[in-house]
Amino acid sequence: MTELRHPSQEQQALLERYRGSHVGVFGQPGLVLTHGDGAWVWDVDGHRYLDLLGGIAVNLLGHGHPELVAAVSKQAGEAVHVSNFFTTTAQIEAAETLLEVAGAPEGSGVFFANSGAEANEAAIKLARKTGRPGIVSVSGAFHGRTTGALALTHKESHRAPFEPLLPGVTHVPAGDVAALEAAVGPDTGMVILEPLQGEAGVVPLPEGYLAAARRITTEAGALLVVDEIQTGVGRTGAWFAHQHEGVRPDAMTLAKGLGGGVPVGAMVTFGPEVTGMLTAGQHGTTFGGNPLACSAVLAVLRTVHEKRLVEHARAAGQRLAERVEALGDPRVAQVRGAGLLRGIVLTEPLAAAAVAAARERGFIINPVAPDVIRLAPPLVVTDDQLDTFVDALPAILDAAQAAHQEAAP
């Protein structure tokens, strides 16, 4: 029987101090964490947890990875920031390496930003440069919380408090090719899609939909932009999720795992025609492309390649899904997703209670929907570590079910 973990008075006092000093947009944090090592993290009480969320798909190499630590430490001792009046070898090499793993043709380019939302803001500007004001997104989409990116996001509860938003954005049902075809016309500058919708509940687009979107946008003269913020850099078992279908977009946006925990985002443009659409002075960023972030990007990309973490994500994610489904637990409907971005779909709305039960047993997971548990562990997680979670899952669901029934009116 796993010993249950409960927060100490010290931890509760720290959480109270958090509430007294922060704007409450994140609600109540679950724990006060102190440090990590690989796929493990520790709280202030000394309790250890298997981190199966990875900072929401951010900590790609886990915690304290020696290659990332060495790269960031070295760069911090040399130059953290130089402004974009200048460049650095770190910025140049990071962009070159990113274009290489993306399979981008000659004349492609990278715009480094600080976050995924900023990368998508750059994509909006790119779309505006077509001279066509229309943008098409899909149901379930999440593209960020800045006001431009929020207009692309579908969830009404995110959008409503801040309307009116950027005009000209149309949302169509995800996976409906006919609806997409009908929505894209001579006024459409961009179609933006997540190949695998993380915030919607780890929901993949139907096979062939991305290829259909490529055909539709090409015929209409619109841009196809793929949002790979959560799915990029090996997460799904390919360097980028759109590569599973062999589709080349006009641009893609990245963040999260790109810096392994160091804040960085990027918009990658494919080919000289798209790259040349934004010219000097038409966009910018103070911190984007700074040498510290770019050194982190370079360390992440090199480590993912050298340690064959793309292949590991593919194999480990498939094994994880098969093991969960092999439990035959009647509360598990299916496991969807790809690589090490997985959604365990439940037959009851137990996800929030399961997160609490899992945390008491030493696992960090995420209730991405009332009936979906999201797993996005570091790509360095081992099969043995994942097995400990699978073995504990029935007991976690037992406790979640009991808590849910007790809370029912």
C-alpha positions as CSV (number, residue, x, y, z in Angstrom):
1,M,0.0,0.0,0.0
2,T,1.5,3.4,-1.0
3,E,1.9,5.8,1.8
4,L,-0.4,8.8,1.2
5,R,1.1,12.3,1.1
6,H,-0.6,15.2,2.9
7,P,0.8,18.8,3.0
8,S,2.4,19.9,6.2
9,Q,1.6,23.1,8.1
10,E,4.7,24.7,6.5
11,Q,3.5,23.9,3.0
12,Q,0.0,25.2,3.8
13,A,1.5,28.4,5.2
14,L,3.5,28.9,2.0
15,L,0.4,28.4,-0.1
16,E,-1.3,31.0,2.0
17,R,1.6,33.4,1.3
18,Y,1.2,32.7,-2.4
19,R,-2.5,33.6,-2.2
20,G,-1.6,36.8,-0.4
21,S,1.0,37.9,-3.0
22,H,-0.2,36.9,-6.5
23,V,-3.0,37.8,-8.9
24,G,-5.3,34.8,-8.6
25,V,-5.4,33.8,-12.3
26,F,-4.0,30.3,-11.6
27,G,-6.3,29.4,-8.7
28,Q,-4.8,27.4,-5.8
29,P,-1.5,25.7,-6.6
30,G,-1.4,22.0,-5.6
31,L,2.1,21.9,-4.1
32,V,5.1,24.0,-3.3
33,L,7.9,22.3,-5.2
34,T,11.6,22.7,-4.4
35,H,13.6,20.8,-7.0
36,G,13.6,17.9,-9.5
37,D,15.8,15.2,-11.0
38,G,14.8,13.6,-14.3
39,A,11.2,12.7,-14.1
40,W,11.0,13.2,-10.3
41,V,10.1,16.4,-8.3
42,W,10.1,17.0,-4.6
43,D,7.9,19.3,-2.5
44,V,8.9,21.3,0.6
45,D,7.9,18.4,2.8
46,G,10.4,16.2,1.1
47,H,7.8,14.1,-0.7
48,R,8.8,12.7,-4.1
49,Y,6.5,12.7,-7.1
50,L,6.7,11.2,-10.5
51,D,6.1,14.2,-12.8
52,L,3.8,12.9,-15.6
53,L,2.8,16.4,-16.7
54,G,6.3,17.8,-17.3
55,G,5.3,21.4,-16.7
56,I,2.5,20.9,-19.2
57,A,4.8,19.4,-21.9
58,V,7.5,21.9,-21.1
59,N,10.2,20.0,-19.2
60,L,11.2,17.9,-22.3
61,L,14.4,16.7,-20.8
62,G,13.0,16.4,-17.3
63,H,14.5,18.3,-14.4
64,G,18.2,19.1,-13.9
65,H,19.3,17.5,-17.2
66,P,23.1,17.9,-17.3
67,E,23.3,19.0,-20.9
68,L,20.7,21.7,-20.4
69,V,22.2,22.8,-17.1
70,A,25.7,23.0,-18.6
71,A,24.5,25.0,-21.6
72,V,22.5,27.5,-19.6
73,S,25.1,27.9,-16.9
74,K,27.9,28.5,-19.5
75,Q,25.8,31.1,-21.4
76,A,24.7,32.9,-18.2
77,G,28.4,33.4,-17.4
78,E,29.0,34.9,-20.8
79,A,25.9,37.0,-21.8
80,V,22.2,36.6,-20.9
81,H,21.0,39.4,-23.2
82,V,22.4,41.5,-26.0
83,S,19.2,43.0,-27.7
84,N,18.2,42.3,-31.3
85,F,20.5,45.1,-32.6
86,F,23.0,42.3,-32.5
87,T,23.1,38.5,-32.8
88,T,25.0,35.7,-31.2
89,T,26.4,32.3,-32.2
90,A,23.8,30.7,-30.0
91,Q,20.9,32.5,-31.8
92,I,22.3,31.6,-35.3
93,E,23.0,27.9,-34.4
94,A,19.7,27.4,-32.7
95,A,17.8,28.7,-35.8
96,E,19.9,26.6,-38.2
97,T,19.4,23.5,-36.1
98,L,15.7,24.1,-35.8
99,L,15.3,24.5,-39.6
100,E,17.3,21.3,-40.1
101,V,15.1,19.1,-37.9
102,A,12.0,20.7,-39.3
103,G,13.1,19.7,-42.8
104,A,12.6,23.3,-44.0
105,P,13.7,24.2,-47.5
106,E,16.2,26.8,-48.5
107,G,15.0,30.3,-47.7
108,S,13.1,29.3,-44.6
109,G,13.4,31.3,-41.4
110,V,12.9,31.5,-37.6
111,F,11.5,34.3,-35.5
112,F,12.3,33.6,-31.8
113,A,9.8,34.9,-29.3
114,N,9.2,34.3,-25.6
115,S,6.1,32.1,-25.5
116,G,3.6,30.2,-27.6
117,A,1.1,33.0,-27.5
118,E,3.7,35.3,-28.9
119,A,4.6,32.9,-31.6
120,N,0.9,32.8,-32.6
121,E,0.7,36.6,-32.5
122,A,3.6,36.6,-35.1
123,A,1.6,34.1,-37.2
124,I,-1.4,36.5,-37.1
125,K,0.8,39.3,-38.4
126,L,2.0,36.9,-41.1
127,A,-1.6,36.3,-42.1
128,R,-2.3,40.0,-42.2
129,K,0.5,40.5,-44.7
130,T,-1.4,38.4,-47.2
131,G,-3.8,41.3,-47.5
132,R,-6.7,39.0,-46.5
133,P,-8.3,39.7,-43.1
134,G,-10.0,36.3,-42.6
135,I,-8.6,33.6,-40.3
136,V,-10.1,30.1,-39.9
137,S,-9.6,28.1,-36.7
138,V,-11.5,25.0,-35.5
139,S,-13.6,23.9,-32.5
140,G,-11.5,22.8,-29.5
141,A,-8.6,25.0,-30.5
142,F,-6.3,26.6,-27.9
143,H,-3.8,29.0,-29.3
144,G,-3.0,31.2,-26.3
145,R,-4.4,33.9,-24.0
146,T,-3.0,37.2,-25.4
147,T,-5.8,39.0,-27.1
148,G,-4.9,38.1,-30.7
149,A,-4.2,34.5,-29.9
150,L,-7.3,34.4,-27.8
151,A,-9.4,35.3,-30.8
152,L,-8.1,32.0,-32.4
153,T,-9.0,30.0,-29.3
154,H,-12.4,28.4,-29.3
155,K,-13.3,28.0,-25.7
156,E,-16.1,30.4,-24.8
157,S,-15.2,30.8,-21.2
158,H,-11.8,32.0,-22.2
159,R,-13.1,34.4,-24.8
160,A,-16.3,35.9,-23.4
161,P,-14.8,38.1,-20.6
162,F,-12.5,39.9,-23.1
163,E,-14.7,40.4,-26.1
164,P,-14.8,42.1,-28.6
165,L,-11.7,40.3,-29.9
166,L,-9.8,40.4,-33.1
167,P,-12.4,40.4,-35.9
168,G,-12.5,38.1,-38.9
169,V,-11.9,34.8,-37.1
170,T,-14.2,31.9,-38.0
171,H,-14.3,28.6,-36.1
172,V,-15.4,25.5,-37.9
173,P,-16.0,22.0,-36.5
174,A,-12.6,20.2,-36.1
175,G,-12.2,17.3,-38.6
176,D,-15.1,18.4,-40.9
177,V,-13.4,18.8,-44.3
178,A,-16.5,20.1,-46.0
179,A,-17.0,22.8,-43.3
180,L,-13.3,23.8,-43.7
181,E,-13.7,24.0,-47.5
182,A,-16.8,26.1,-47.2
183,A,-15.1,28.5,-44.7
184,V,-11.9,29.2,-46.7
185,G,-12.3,31.7,-49.5
186,P,-10.7,34.7,-51.2
187,D,-10.7,36.7,-47.9
188,T,-8.9,34.0,-45.9
189,G,-5.4,34.8,-45.0
190,M,-4.7,31.8,-42.8
191,V,-6.0,28.5,-41.5
192,I,-4.4,27.6,-38.1
193,L,-4.6,24.1,-36.7
194,E,-3.2,22.0,-33.9
195,P,-2.4,18.5,-35.3
196,L,-3.3,17.1,-31.8
197,Q,-5.4,19.3,-29.6
198,G,-3.9,19.2,-26.2
199,E,-6.1,21.5,-24.2
200,A,-9.3,20.1,-25.8
201,G,-8.6,16.8,-24.1
202,V,-5.7,15.3,-26.2
203,V,-7.9,15.0,-29.3
204,P,-6.2,14.1,-32.6
205,L,-7.5,15.5,-35.8
206,P,-8.8,12.7,-38.1
207,E,-6.3,11.1,-40.4
208,G,-6.2,13.0,-43.6
209,Y,-7.6,16.2,-42.3
210,L,-4.3,18.0,-42.2
211,A,-3.6,17.0,-45.8
212,A,-7.1,18.2,-46.8
213,A,-6.3,21.5,-45.1
214,R,-3.1,21.8,-47.1
215,R,-5.0,21.2,-50.3
216,I,-7.8,23.6,-49.5
217,T,-5.4,26.5,-48.4
218,T,-3.2,26.0,-51.4
219,E,-6.1,26.1,-53.8
220,A,-7.4,29.3,-52.1
221,G,-4.0,31.0,-51.8
222,A,-4.2,31.1,-48.0
223,L,-1.5,30.2,-45.5
224,L,-1.6,26.9,-43.5
225,V,-0.1,27.4,-40.1
226,V,0.3,24.5,-37.6
227,D,0.4,25.2,-33.9
228,E,3.0,22.7,-32.6
229,I,3.4,24.5,-29.3
230,Q,2.4,21.4,-27.3
231,T,3.1,18.7,-29.9
232,G,6.5,19.8,-31.2
233,V,10.1,18.8,-30.6
234,G,9.6,15.0,-30.4
235,R,6.6,15.0,-28.1
236,T,4.3,12.8,-30.4
237,G,7.0,10.5,-31.7
238,A,8.0,12.7,-34.6
239,W,10.0,15.9,-34.5
240,F,6.8,17.7,-35.3
241,A,3.3,16.2,-35.3
242,H,2.5,17.4,-38.8
243,Q,5.3,15.2,-40.1
244,H,3.2,12.1,-39.3
245,E,1.1,12.9,-42.3
246,G,4.0,14.2,-44.5
247,V,2.4,17.7,-44.8
248,R,4.5,20.8,-45.1
249,P,2.8,23.9,-43.7
250,D,3.6,27.5,-44.6
251,A,4.6,28.2,-41.0
252,M,4.5,26.5,-37.6
253,T,4.6,27.9,-34.1
254,L,6.5,26.4,-31.2
255,A,7.2,26.9,-27.5
256,K,6.8,24.7,-24.4
257,G,9.4,21.9,-24.8
258,L,11.6,23.9,-27.2
259,G,13.6,25.4,-24.4
260,G,13.2,22.5,-21.9
261,G,11.9,24.9,-19.3
262,V,13.6,28.1,-20.3
263,P,10.9,30.5,-21.7
264,V,11.2,30.6,-25.5
265,G,8.8,30.4,-28.5
266,A,9.3,30.5,-32.2
267,M,7.6,30.9,-35.5
268,V,9.2,28.9,-38.3
269,T,8.4,29.9,-41.9
270,F,8.8,27.4,-44.7
271,G,10.3,28.7,-48.0
272,P,11.4,32.2,-49.2
273,E,8.0,33.5,-50.2
274,V,6.6,33.1,-46.7
275,T,9.8,34.1,-44.9
276,G,9.9,37.3,-46.9
277,M,6.4,38.5,-45.9
278,L,7.5,40.1,-42.7
279,T,10.2,42.7,-43.3
280,A,12.5,44.9,-41.1
281,G,10.5,46.9,-38.6
282,Q,7.2,45.1,-39.1
283,H,7.5,42.9,-36.0
284,G,9.9,42.5,-33.0
285,T,10.6,41.5,-29.5
286,T,12.9,42.7,-26.7
287,F,13.8,39.3,-25.1
288,G,13.1,36.9,-28.0
289,G,16.2,35.2,-29.4
290,N,18.3,36.1,-26.4
291,P,21.5,34.0,-26.0
292,L,20.4,32.3,-22.8
293,A,17.1,31.0,-24.4
294,C,18.8,30.1,-27.6
295,S,21.5,28.1,-25.8
296,A,18.7,26.2,-24.1
297,V,17.1,25.5,-27.5
298,L,20.3,24.3,-28.9
299,A,21.0,22.0,-26.0
300,V,17.4,20.6,-26.2
301,L,17.5,19.9,-29.9
302,R,21.0,18.3,-29.7
303,T,20.1,16.1,-26.7
304,V,16.8,14.9,-28.3
305,H,18.7,13.9,-31.4
306,E,21.7,12.3,-29.6
307,K,19.6,10.4,-27.1
308,R,17.1,9.3,-29.7
309,L,14.3,10.7,-27.6
310,V,11.9,11.0,-30.6
311,E,12.0,7.3,-31.0
312,H,11.7,6.7,-27.3
313,A,8.6,8.9,-27.1
314,R,7.0,6.9,-29.8
315,A,7.8,3.5,-28.3
316,A,7.2,4.4,-24.7
317,G,3.9,6.2,-25.5
318,Q,2.6,3.3,-27.4
319,R,3.6,0.9,-24.6
320,L,2.0,3.1,-22.0
321,A,-1.3,3.2,-24.0
322,E,-1.4,-0.5,-24.5
323,R,-0.7,-1.2,-20.8
324,V,-3.4,1.1,-19.6
325,E,-5.9,-0.4,-22.0
326,A,-4.8,-3.9,-21.0
327,L,-5.9,-3.2,-17.4
328,G,-9.4,-3.7,-18.6
329,D,-10.7,-1.2,-16.1
330,P,-14.3,-0.4,-16.8
331,R,-13.7,3.2,-15.9
332,V,-11.2,3.6,-18.8
333,A,-12.9,4.2,-22.1
334,Q,-9.8,4.6,-24.3
335,V,-6.3,6.1,-24.4
336,R,-5.8,8.6,-27.2
337,G,-3.0,10.8,-28.5
338,A,0.5,10.0,-29.8
339,G,3.9,9.5,-28.4
340,L,4.2,10.9,-24.9
341,L,1.2,13.2,-25.1
342,R,-1.7,10.9,-24.0
343,G,-5.2,11.4,-22.8
344,I,-6.8,8.6,-20.6
345,V,-10.5,9.0,-21.4
346,L,-12.7,7.9,-18.5
347,T,-16.3,6.7,-18.5
348,E,-17.2,9.1,-15.6
349,P,-16.1,12.7,-14.8
350,L,-13.5,11.5,-12.4
351,A,-10.4,13.4,-13.7
352,A,-10.2,16.1,-11.0
353,A,-10.6,13.6,-8.2
354,A,-8.1,11.3,-9.9
355,V,-5.5,14.0,-9.9
356,A,-5.9,14.5,-6.1
357,A,-5.8,10.8,-5.5
358,A,-2.7,10.4,-7.7
359,R,-0.9,13.2,-6.0
360,E,-1.5,11.5,-2.6
361,R,0.2,8.5,-4.1
362,G,3.1,10.3,-5.6
363,F,2.1,11.0,-9.2
364,I,1.5,14.4,-10.9
365,I,-1.1,14.2,-13.7
366,N,-3.6,16.7,-15.1
367,P,-7.4,16.9,-15.5
368,V,-7.5,18.4,-19.0
369,A,-11.3,17.7,-19.2
370,P,-13.8,16.4,-16.6
371,D,-13.4,12.9,-18.0
372,V,-9.9,13.0,-19.4
373,I,-6.5,12.7,-17.6
374,R,-3.6,14.2,-19.6
375,L,-0.1,12.7,-19.4
376,A,2.8,14.7,-20.9
377,P,5.9,13.4,-19.0
378,P,9.5,14.4,-19.8
379,L,10.8,12.4,-22.8
380,V,13.4,11.0,-20.5
381,V,10.8,9.1,-18.5
382,T,11.5,5.3,-18.4
383,D,9.2,2.4,-19.0
384,D,9.7,1.3,-15.4
385,Q,8.6,4.7,-14.2
386,L,5.5,4.7,-16.4
387,D,4.8,1.1,-15.2
388,T,4.5,2.3,-11.6
389,F,1.8,4.7,-12.6
390,V,-0.1,2.1,-14.7
391,D,0.1,-0.3,-11.7
392,A,-1.3,2.3,-9.4
393,L,-4.0,3.5,-11.7
394,P,-6.8,1.2,-10.5
395,A,-6.3,2.2,-6.9
396,I,-6.2,5.9,-8.0
397,L,-9.5,5.5,-9.8
398,D,-11.0,3.6,-6.8
399,A,-10.2,6.6,-4.6
400,A,-11.4,9.1,-7.2
401,Q,-14.7,7.2,-7.6
402,A,-15.2,7.1,-3.9
403,A,-14.4,10.9,-3.6
404,H,-16.7,11.7,-6.5
405,Q,-19.6,9.7,-5.0
406,E,-19.1,11.3,-1.6
407,A,-19.2,14.8,-3.2
408,A,-22.3,14.1,-5.2
409,P,-25.5,15.9,-4.0
